[in-house]
Amino acid sequence: MKTGKVEGKRLSGTSAEFIAFLNQLLSKTRWAKEIHIVLDNLSAHKTKAVEEFLGQYPKIRFHFTPTYSSWLNQLELCFAKIQRHVISRGIFTSVADLA
């Protein structure tokens, strides 16, 4: 919120990839006293490895979205804009190319 930046990354859905993303996020936000992360209820976000990681970094706080949450419409609008202005204008031959 302080910077107005959104950090995100496309992941395949494993907890190891998620923890790697969290480590990247920590390296970019050393100055932060707290880091609040909004998540869906993907099982990779709730593994024992993630719980152990969070135990080492108490400044990270997870906020899980409720299923079918209408306030997520704003986030959907953000992704729709990316779709209109970037994805639909590009030619991608693979998932790696799209990423």
Contacts in CASP RR format, 6 or more apart in sequence:
PFRMAT RR
TARGET T0000
AUTHOR 0000-0000-0000
METHOD contacts of the structure
MODEL  1
MKTGKVEGKRLSGTSAEFIAFLNQLLSKTRWAKEIHIVLDNLSAHKTKAV
EEFLGQYPKIRFHFTPTYSSWLNQLELCFAKIQRHVISRGIFTSVADLA
6 78 0 8 1.000
7 25 0 8 1.000
7 28 0 8 1.000
8 21 0 8 1.000
9 21 0 8 1.000
9 24 0 8 1.000
10 99 0 8 1.000
11 17 0 8 1.000
11 18 0 8 1.000
11 21 0 8 1.000
11 44 0 8 1.000
13 42 0 8 1.000
13 44 0 8 1.000
14 44 0 8 1.000
15 44 0 8 1.000
15 45 0 8 1.000
15 47 0 8 1.000
15 49 0 8 1.000
15 50 0 8 1.000
16 49 0 8 1.000
17 44 0 8 1.000
18 44 0 8 1.000
18 45 0 8 1.000
18 50 0 8 1.000
19 49 0 8 1.000
19 50 0 8 1.000
19 53 0 8 1.000
22 37 0 8 1.000
22 53 0 8 1.000
22 57 0 8 1.000
22 60 0 8 1.000
25 35 0 8 1.000
25 37 0 8 1.000
26 35 0 8 1.000
26 57 0 8 1.000
26 60 0 8 1.000
29 35 0 8 1.000
32 59 0 8 1.000
33 59 0 8 1.000
34 59 0 8 1.000
34 60 0 8 1.000
34 61 0 8 1.000
35 59 0 8 1.000
35 60 0 8 1.000
35 61 0 8 1.000
36 61 0 8 1.000
36 63 0 8 1.000
37 60 0 8 1.000
37 61 0 8 1.000
37 62 0 8 1.000
37 63 0 8 1.000
38 63 0 8 1.000
38 64 0 8 1.000
38 65 0 8 1.000
39 45 0 8 1.000
39 62 0 8 1.000
39 63 0 8 1.000
39 64 0 8 1.000
39 65 0 8 1.000
40 64 0 8 1.000
40 65 0 8 1.000
41 64 0 8 1.000
41 65 0 8 1.000
41 67 0 8 1.000
44 50 0 8 1.000
45 62 0 8 1.000
45 64 0 8 1.000
54 60 0 8 1.000
54 62 0 8 1.000
65 72 0 8 1.000
87 98 0 8 1.000
92 98 0 8 1.000
END
